[in-house]
Amino acid sequence: MTTTAYLLIRASEAVRHNGYRKALEDLWTLPEVESVEPVSGLYDCVARVEAPIRLIFLVHKIMAKSWVERVHVLRVDEPVATAPESEEARTARLMRQREIIKAYRAGLPRPPGPEPELHPGHAGPAGAEKAWMTRLMRQREIIKAHYQKRRTPATTALVC
């Protein structure tokens, strides 16, 4: 399995003014480097790499070069494989949304239908909704108590 990443590389001041092209060619000699582009800004070049081994080994190899001052790694995450929605399912979902919008505009309750599917991890474990509501009510009580304290004027005793 290979890891794809973009390396933002900042060159030392001496190399930026003298020998910058040699430094970029030095990066090209590494077999893991697919492309190197000079950029302007905080970093001096961007290198796209595909490391068949651990990415950290390649980063250490680049940082060991005398002209490299700093390396920032932007790792490319693999997209999550999801099944594409069929045309019929998409049409049904859009029609359901239109029914809900029409009912909302007319002031009617939400039309009956299947509950929306939640993504894994969004629904939480069984009983999580009750715990969530309990925590929310407790937070409201704390906020109300805080504002009630602020509204009541502090009484100060005058000592004569």
C-alpha positions as CSV (number, residue, x, y, z in Angstrom):
1,M,0.0,0.0,0.0
2,T,1.4,3.4,-1.0
3,T,0.9,6.7,0.8
4,T,0.4,9.8,-1.3
5,A,1.3,13.1,0.3
6,Y,2.3,16.6,-0.6
7,L,5.4,17.9,1.1
8,L,5.7,21.7,1.6
9,I,9.4,22.4,1.8
10,R,11.2,25.5,3.0
11,A,14.7,26.0,1.8
12,S,17.5,27.7,3.7
13,E,18.2,31.3,3.0
14,A,21.5,30.6,1.3
15,V,19.9,28.1,-1.2
16,R,17.0,30.5,-2.0
17,H,19.5,33.1,-3.3
18,N,22.1,30.7,-4.8
19,G,21.5,27.2,-6.2
20,Y,17.8,26.8,-5.9
21,R,17.5,24.9,-9.1
22,K,20.1,22.4,-7.9
23,A,18.1,21.9,-4.8
24,L,14.9,21.1,-6.8
25,E,16.9,18.7,-9.0
26,D,18.2,17.0,-5.8
27,L,14.5,16.3,-4.9
28,W,13.8,14.9,-8.4
29,T,16.5,12.3,-7.9
30,L,14.5,10.6,-5.1
31,P,12.4,7.7,-6.6
32,E,9.4,8.4,-4.4
33,V,9.0,12.0,-5.7
34,E,6.5,12.3,-8.5
35,S,6.6,16.1,-9.1
36,V,8.3,19.2,-7.7
37,E,6.9,22.7,-8.2
38,P,8.4,26.0,-6.9
39,V,5.8,28.1,-5.1
40,S,5.7,31.5,-3.5
41,G,4.8,32.2,0.1
42,L,5.9,30.6,3.3
43,Y,7.3,27.5,1.6
44,D,9.6,27.4,-1.4
45,C,8.4,24.3,-3.2
46,V,5.8,21.6,-3.1
47,A,6.6,18.0,-3.8
48,R,4.1,15.3,-4.6
49,V,5.3,11.9,-3.3
50,E,4.1,8.3,-3.2
51,A,5.9,6.4,-0.6
52,P,5.6,2.6,-0.8
53,I,7.2,2.4,2.7
54,R,6.4,4.5,5.8
55,L,6.1,8.2,4.8
56,I,8.1,9.3,7.8
57,F,11.2,7.6,6.5
58,L,11.0,9.6,3.3
59,V,10.4,12.8,5.2
60,H,13.5,12.2,7.4
61,K,15.5,11.5,4.2
62,I,14.5,14.9,2.8
63,M,15.1,16.7,6.1
64,A,18.6,15.3,6.2
65,K,19.5,17.3,3.1
66,S,21.6,20.3,4.1
67,W,19.5,22.9,2.2
68,V,16.1,21.9,3.8
69,E,15.0,24.1,6.6
70,R,11.5,22.9,7.2
71,V,9.1,20.2,5.8
72,H,5.3,20.2,6.3
73,V,3.4,17.0,5.4
74,L,-0.1,17.1,3.9
75,R,-1.2,13.5,3.6
76,V,-3.8,12.6,1.1
77,D,-6.7,10.7,2.7
78,E,-8.2,7.8,0.8
79,P,-11.9,8.5,0.1
80,V,-14.4,6.3,1.9
81,A,-15.9,3.8,-0.5
82,T,-19.7,4.3,-0.6
83,A,-22.2,2.8,-3.0
84,P,-23.5,5.3,-5.4
85,E,-27.2,6.2,-5.0
86,S,-29.4,4.8,-7.8
87,E,-31.4,7.1,-9.9
88,E,-34.7,5.7,-8.4
89,A,-33.5,6.2,-4.9
90,R,-32.4,9.8,-5.6
91,T,-35.7,10.6,-7.2
92,A,-37.6,9.1,-4.2
93,R,-35.4,11.1,-1.8
94,L,-36.0,14.4,-3.7
95,M,-39.8,13.8,-3.9
96,R,-39.9,13.1,-0.2
97,Q,-38.1,16.4,0.5
98,R,-40.5,18.3,-1.7
99,E,-43.5,16.8,0.2
100,I,-41.9,17.9,3.5
101,I,-41.3,21.4,2.1
102,K,-44.9,21.7,0.8
103,A,-46.3,20.6,4.2
104,Y,-44.1,23.0,6.0
105,R,-45.2,25.9,3.8
106,A,-48.9,25.0,4.3
107,G,-48.4,24.8,8.1
108,L,-49.2,21.1,8.2
109,P,-47.4,18.5,10.2
110,R,-44.6,16.5,8.6
111,P,-46.1,13.9,6.2
112,P,-45.6,10.3,7.3
113,G,-42.8,8.4,5.8
114,P,-39.7,6.5,6.5
115,E,-37.3,8.0,9.0
116,P,-34.1,9.4,7.6
117,E,-31.2,7.1,7.7
118,L,-28.4,8.2,10.0
119,H,-24.8,7.5,9.3
120,P,-23.0,5.1,11.5
121,G,-21.9,6.8,14.7
122,H,-24.5,9.6,14.4
123,A,-27.4,7.8,16.2
124,G,-25.3,6.8,19.2
125,P,-25.9,3.8,21.4
126,A,-29.3,2.8,22.7
127,G,-30.5,5.3,25.3
128,A,-28.2,8.0,24.1
129,E,-31.0,10.4,23.3
130,K,-32.3,10.3,26.9
131,A,-28.8,11.0,28.3
132,W,-28.4,13.8,25.7
133,M,-31.7,15.4,26.7
134,T,-30.8,15.1,30.4
135,R,-27.5,16.8,29.9
136,L,-29.1,19.5,27.8
137,M,-31.7,20.2,30.5
138,R,-29.0,20.4,33.2
139,Q,-27.1,22.9,31.0
140,R,-30.2,25.0,30.7
141,E,-30.7,25.0,34.5
142,I,-27.1,26.1,35.0
143,I,-27.5,28.9,32.5
144,K,-30.8,30.1,34.1
145,A,-29.2,30.1,37.5
146,H,-26.3,32.1,36.2
147,Y,-28.5,34.8,34.7
148,Q,-30.7,34.9,37.8
149,K,-27.7,35.7,39.9
150,R,-26.7,38.5,37.6
151,R,-30.2,40.0,37.7
152,T,-30.5,40.1,41.5
153,P,-28.7,43.2,42.8
154,A,-26.0,42.6,45.3
155,T,-27.0,43.9,48.7
156,T,-24.2,45.7,50.5
157,A,-24.4,46.5,54.2
158,L,-23.3,50.0,55.1
159,V,-21.3,50.1,58.3
160,C,-21.4,53.4,60.1
